[in-house]
Amino acid sequence: MRVYLSVDMEGVAGVVHVDQTRRSGHDYERARRWMTHEANAAIDGAYDGGASSVLVNDSHADMRNFVLEELDPRVELISGSLKPLSMVQGVEPGFGCALFVGYHAGAGSRAGILDHTYFGKVVARCRVGGRDWNETAINAAVCGAVGVPVALVTGDSTVCAQAREILGEVETVSVKEAVSRYAARSLLPAAAQHRIRAAASAAVRRARDGAFAPFRPPPPFELEVEFANAACADAAELLPGTVRRSGVACAYRAGDAPALLQVLRAWTLLGSTTLT
């Protein structure tokens, strides 16, 4: 079974502040190693569970975070940005399941460490069909569009709860619980990695038994984003097909999940040009 692995950083054990997630920030070098080692734990677990190969996508920020010398040499890696499918670049028919490691709660979540949806300085809230969607939901829908189910989500307790609400009985590993947006009660990295390895193994075994269904909400997808300010919405409105709903909100009807993701990414990139 081919396994797809998308790895973010905000949901990694020990990460509680933006300084840890930015290349110029304090403790970034440590955080990128924690991220690398959580990826390795999921890779080990995937192979324990019967994976024949694992493709890893670096899914955080500029998407060049892994310490390559410390990443499991059995995998292939997608890194760098821009990517047309961003956090799920490379997913395609033929993967038996996808694993999401180091994920975080969606924009506007209560008790979510570093909660955001794709670009925190631009997107204040993201809804699809009137329902809040986070990165887990968006990326799972893109995976589902090519028939790949999500089998595992790891991160803080809030994103794990959101994953179960959206995807059903998916495997989850809560590595920390938010005290506030910038504080958490966390497992230490070694303990988190142990749990992730066990859960990844169980997830792949369950996927081999057909326990997970692809996440396939029916199209079209009614995307609505509340932006951080009107200037971001002004910029997003430049994308053809965008409908301005209010001073800070724009909407778009996407024909499929990949188009939904690409419109959201285009909006965030446009909106980012207004930041000072």
BELRA-V788964 format. One record per residue. RES is the residue in one small letter. SS is DSSP state (H for helix, E for strand, C for the rest). PHI is phi in radians with two decimals (NA if undefined). NEAR is the number of other ideal C-beta (glycine too) atoms within 8 Angstrom. Layout:
BEGIN
{{RES	SS	PHI	NEAR} {RES	SS	PHI	NEAR}}
END
This chain:
BEGIN
{{m	C	NA	10} {r	E	-1.42	11} {v	E	-2.12	15} {y	E	-1.85	16} {l	E	-2.25	16} {s	E	-1.89	13} {v	E	-2.19	16} {d	C	-1.85	16} {m	C	-2.00	15} {e	C	-1.07	14} {g	C	-1.62	15} {v	C	-1.37	16} {a	C	-1.02	14} {g	C	1.63	12} {v	C	-1.49	14} {v	C	-2.40	11} {h	C	-2.50	9} {v	H	-1.06	7} {d	H	-1.03	9} {q	H	-1.33	15} {t	H	-1.81	14} {r	C	-1.87	9} {r	C	-0.97	6} {s	C	-1.58	4} {g	C	-1.55	11} {h	C	-1.15	5} {d	C	1.26	8} {y	H	-1.02	13} {e	H	-1.07	6} {r	H	-1.24	9} {a	H	-1.10	14} {r	H	-1.18	12} {r	H	-1.29	10} {w	H	-1.05	13} {m	H	-1.08	15} {t	H	-1.05	13} {h	H	-1.29	11} {e	H	-1.18	19} {a	H	-1.06	16} {n	H	-1.07	12} {a	H	-1.10	14} {a	H	-1.16	17} {i	H	-1.12	15} {d	H	-0.98	11} {g	H	-1.11	17} {a	H	-1.06	15} {y	H	-1.19	10} {d	H	-1.02	10} {g	C	-1.44	14} {g	C	1.98	9} {a	C	-1.12	12} {s	C	-1.63	5} {s	E	-2.77	9} {v	E	-2.36	15} {l	E	-1.83	14} {v	E	-1.91	14} {n	E	-2.02	17} {d	E	-1.21	13} {s	C	-2.04	10} {h	C	-1.97	13} {a	C	0.93	8} {d	C	-1.38	8} {m	C	1.08	12} {r	C	-2.41	8} {n	C	-1.91	11} {f	C	-1.10	15} {v	C	-1.50	8} {l	H	-1.09	6} {e	H	-1.15	4} {e	H	-1.86	9} {l	C	-1.47	13} {d	C	-0.90	9} {p	C	-1.26	4} {r	C	-1.33	7} {v	C	-1.66	12} {e	E	-1.85	7} {l	E	-2.22	11} {i	E	-1.88	11} {s	C	-2.46	8} {g	C	1.66	8} {s	C	-2.57	7} {l	C	-1.44	4} {k	C	-2.25	10} {p	C	-0.95	7} {l	C	-1.91	12} {s	H	0.86	12} {m	H	-1.24	10} {v	H	-2.14	15} {q	C	-1.01	10} {g	C	1.67	9} {v	C	-1.22	12} {e	C	-2.77	7} {p	C	-0.98	6} {g	C	1.95	4} {f	E	-1.33	13} {g	E	-1.33	10} {c	E	-2.92	16} {a	E	-2.07	17} {l	E	-2.08	16} {f	E	-1.95	15} {v	E	-2.06	17} {g	E	1.31	16} {y	E	-1.41	14} {h	C	-2.42	16} {a	C	-1.22	13} {g	C	-1.32	17} {a	C	-0.95	12} {g	C	1.49	7} {s	C	-1.25	11} {r	C	-1.54	4} {a	C	1.02	9} {g	C	-2.19	14} {i	C	-1.16	17} {l	C	0.93	14} {d	C	-1.00	13} {h	C	-2.98	11} {t	C	-2.30	14} {y	C	1.19	12} {f	C	-2.61	10} {g	C	-1.10	9} {k	C	-1.34	6} {v	C	-1.95	13} {v	E	-1.73	18} {a	E	-1.57	9} {r	E	-2.79	10} {c	E	-2.26	17} {r	E	-2.23	11} {v	E	-2.26	14} {g	C	1.06	7} {g	C	1.42	6} {r	E	-2.01	6} {d	E	-1.06	8} {w	C	-2.13	11} {n	C	-1.78	15} {e	H	-1.14	12} {t	H	-1.02	16} {a	H	-1.13	13} {i	H	-1.07	17} {n	H	-1.21	15} {a	H	-1.13	14} {a	H	-1.16	15} {v	H	-1.15	15} {c	H	-1.07	17} {g	H	-1.08	15} {a	H	-1.09	11} {v	C	-1.91	9} {g	C	1.46	6} {v	C	-1.88	15} {p	C	-1.45	12} {v	E	-1.52	19} {a	E	-1.92	14} {l	E	-2.60	16} {v	E	-2.32	15} {t	E	-2.14	18} {g	E	2.77	18} {d	E	-1.39	16} {s	H	-1.13	10} {t	H	-1.24	15} {v	H	-1.15	17} {c	H	-1.13	14} {a	H	-1.13	8} {q	H	-1.10	14} {a	H	-1.10	15} {r	H	-1.16	11} {e	H	-1.12	6} {i	H	-1.46	11} {l	H	-1.84	11} {g	C	1.52	6} {e	C	-1.44	4} {v	C	-1.35	13} {e	E	-1.20	11} {t	E	-2.37	11} {v	E	-2.33	12} {s	E	-1.56	10} {v	E	-1.67	15} {k	E	-2.85	14} {e	E	-2.21	10} {a	E	-1.18	13} {v	E	-1.60	6} {s	E	-2.67	6} {r	C	-1.08	8} {y	C	-2.09	7} {a	E	-2.60	7} {a	E	-2.62	10} {r	E	-1.67	5} {s	E	-2.14	11} {l	C	-1.14	9} {l	C	-1.32	8} {p	H	-0.90	11} {a	H	-1.09	6} {a	H	-1.19	9} {a	H	-1.08	17} {q	H	-1.10	13} {h	H	-1.06	9} {r	H	-1.20	11} {i	H	-1.14	16} {r	H	-1.05	13} {a	H	-1.10	9} {a	H	-1.21	14} {a	H	-1.12	19} {s	H	-1.08	12} {a	H	-1.11	11} {a	H	-1.11	16} {v	H	-1.18	20} {r	H	-1.08	10} {r	H	-1.12	11} {a	H	-1.12	15} {r	H	-1.10	10} {d	C	-1.54	6} {g	C	1.36	5} {a	C	-1.34	7} {f	C	-2.01	11} {a	C	-1.85	6} {p	C	-1.03	10} {f	C	-1.43	13} {r	C	-2.32	8} {p	C	-1.08	9} {p	C	-1.23	3} {p	C	-1.35	8} {p	C	-1.31	6} {f	E	-1.82	15} {e	E	-1.60	9} {l	E	-1.56	14} {e	E	-2.38	12} {v	E	-2.14	15} {e	E	-1.64	9} {f	E	-1.55	16} {a	C	-1.14	9} {n	C	-2.78	8} {a	H	-1.18	8} {a	H	-1.10	8} {c	H	-1.10	14} {a	H	-1.14	16} {d	H	-0.99	9} {a	H	-1.21	12} {a	H	-1.08	15} {e	C	-1.13	9} {l	C	-1.19	7} {l	C	-1.28	11} {p	C	-0.98	3} {g	C	1.65	7} {t	C	-1.32	13} {v	E	-1.99	7} {r	E	-1.42	8} {r	C	-1.71	7} {s	C	-2.83	6} {g	C	-1.02	5} {v	C	-2.10	11} {a	E	-2.11	12} {c	E	-2.29	14} {a	E	-2.29	11} {y	E	-2.72	12} {r	E	-1.74	9} {a	E	-1.76	12} {g	C	-1.33	7} {d	C	-2.70	9} {a	H	-1.16	13} {p	H	-1.03	10} {a	H	-1.13	10} {l	H	-0.97	16} {l	H	-1.09	15} {q	H	-1.19	10} {v	H	-1.14	14} {l	H	-1.05	15} {r	H	-1.13	10} {a	H	-1.08	10} {w	H	-1.05	18} {t	H	-1.15	12} {l	H	-1.17	8} {l	H	-1.09	12} {g	H	-1.08	18} {s	H	-1.16	10} {t	C	-1.23	7} {t	C	-1.60	10} {l	C	-1.27	7} {t	C	-2.05	2}}
END
